[in-house]
Amino acid sequence: MTDQDQNSTKGRVAIGMSGGTDSSAAAAMLVDQGYEVIGLTAHMWKEGSRCCSIEDVDRARKVCSYLGIRHYVVNAQDLFTDKIVDPFVKEYAAGRTPSPCIHCNSFVKFGFLVDRARQLNCDYLATGHYARVEKHDGKYHLFCAKDPKKDQSYFLHRLDQEQLGFILFPLADIPKPEVKSYSDKRGLPIIPRGESQDLCFVEEGKLPDFVEQRDPSVIQSGEIHDQNGNVVGTHTGLHRFTVGQRGKLGIALGERMYVKRLDTENNIVEVAPRPGVMKSECTLIDLHWISGVAPCAELRCEVRPRYGSNGAAARVAVSAGHRATVIFEEPQFALTPGQAAVFYQDSEVLGGGWINEVP
């Protein structure tokens, strides 16, 4: 038994650790606050990835050793492939742009790791996510983090009441610069690696190649059309494009063009000037509500149709079958099938769904 075990008064908490600044600082804060802390790292992907590889296991182990806490490694590679990677490739093959981080949070970080934390008789699972959970009137509520530049509530909108009741977010009210300052003062042995916005399991700049390697059938030559139906170029697969994309189109038409639509039936990439990519409506499928139930048949709120969006006022008309139609007060740029549209009321996350069609 470690000194930390003997001195712990607040309960036992497992913390998902990647060895990066956020999860390492969160672990140290929990130790300082008097919790019995156990480091938990999921090995999800092969070497060379970010946040889920064997290199990250080594990084997390060094931090746990420094903090004097136990560290467990759990193998989640099969689950990650089945629930995250394979659906990701399937979505791209279908001409959609998926959000794998949201699925990873639901199935792995707050599914698989929660189960492992309970097996270790933990009272909570903590992570280095920037978001906030509060309990009011017997229900758990999810809110944005204090630091808007780091807020990750968008990626957590599919968590349920049971998951939220078991989660701690130590960084909820701490701006990123203060987290970095704390980790430096604490002397945490963190090896900087930057904060890439690319996917953790895909080599930077190699997404189309990754999809092709796992599903060669996506390599299908087709045409690029302008919004009037004129052929303006060719392509080698819809998986190389996303709605709203401007660069790497392989065409020059004298004005900036953006991907407006991916026509999977005819294998056509449709492009248009920016005004042609502005849309006011989209339909959603597979709705999820933080409270467990839809608040009402029609909801007025802010909707974020992609991560990094500031949100836009909209009317959400909920229909049967966990579906909804979102009508924005002002046109939005590049509403993209496959992406999540998340509902906010002020700083609270109400829920969200997957963009399915954009009329």
Secondary structure as UniProt FT lines:
FT   HELIX           3..7
FT   STRAND          12..16
FT   HELIX           21..32
FT   TURN            33..34
FT   STRAND          36..43
FT   TURN            47..48
FT   HELIX           54..67
FT   STRAND          70..75
FT   HELIX           77..80
FT   HELIX           81..85
FT   HELIX           86..93
FT   TURN            94..95
FT   HELIX           100..104
FT   HELIX           105..112
FT   HELIX           113..119
FT   TURN            120..121
FT   STRAND          124..126
FT   STRAND          131..136
FT   TURN            137..138
FT   STRAND          139..144
FT   TURN            148..150
FT   HELIX           153..156
FT   TURN            157..158
FT   HELIX           161..164
FT   TURN            165..166
FT   STRAND          167..168
FT   TURN            170..173
FT   HELIX           176..186
FT   TURN            200..201
FT   TURN            204..205
FT   HELIX           207..214
FT   HELIX           216..218
FT   STRAND          222..225
FT   TURN            227..228
FT   STRAND          231..235
FT   HELIX           238..240
FT   TURN            243..244
FT   STRAND          258..263
FT   TURN            264..267
FT   STRAND          268..272
FT   HELIX           274..277
FT   STRAND          278..289
FT   TURN            290..291
FT   STRAND          298..304
FT   TURN            307..308
FT   STRAND          312..319
FT   TURN            320..322
FT   STRAND          323..333
FT   TURN            337..338
FT   STRAND          340..345
FT   TURN            346..347
FT   STRAND          348..357
//
